[in-house]
Every structure is written in structure tokens, then in C-alpha cells.
Amino acid sequence: MTQPTEPVAVEPEQLRGSVEVGLARVDGSPALLVQRGDQTDQRLTDHESRLDALERSRWPLASIAGLAAAGGLGLYQLLGR
């Protein structure tokens, strides 16, 4: 009977190493997706807060312009007559 050669014993170790590397990649993929999802949520929150700040600072301008126009029109009518 012949003795098994060394490459036969090395191949299962190489296969096990390949499987471990593949499993590490698979385990890393969901973690990467979760990290990207968290980053997206953070960016969305940042954008919402910036948009809210813009909306708060902008609405008084239209109100002031409307009041000034109404006041100017009233003043014009009082002085014009």
C-alpha cells in the first residue's frame, strides 16, 4: 500500500483557509452595509436639520416684505389724497 503524499494533507488546510477567508468576507459585508446605513441616516438627519434652519430663517422675510408693502400702500393712499 502506498503512503499518502504531503500535498493531499496540505489541500484540506488550504481549503479550510479559503473557507475561513470567504466566511470573513461574508461576515464583513453585512457589517459594511450596516455602517453605510448608519452614515446615510446621519447625513439625512444633518440635511433635515439644515433644511429646518433655512426654513426658520426664511419665513420672516416674506412676512416683513408683505407688511412693508401693505404699510407703504396705506401710506401712499393717505398722502396721495
Helices and strands as residue ranges (DSSP letters): H 6-80
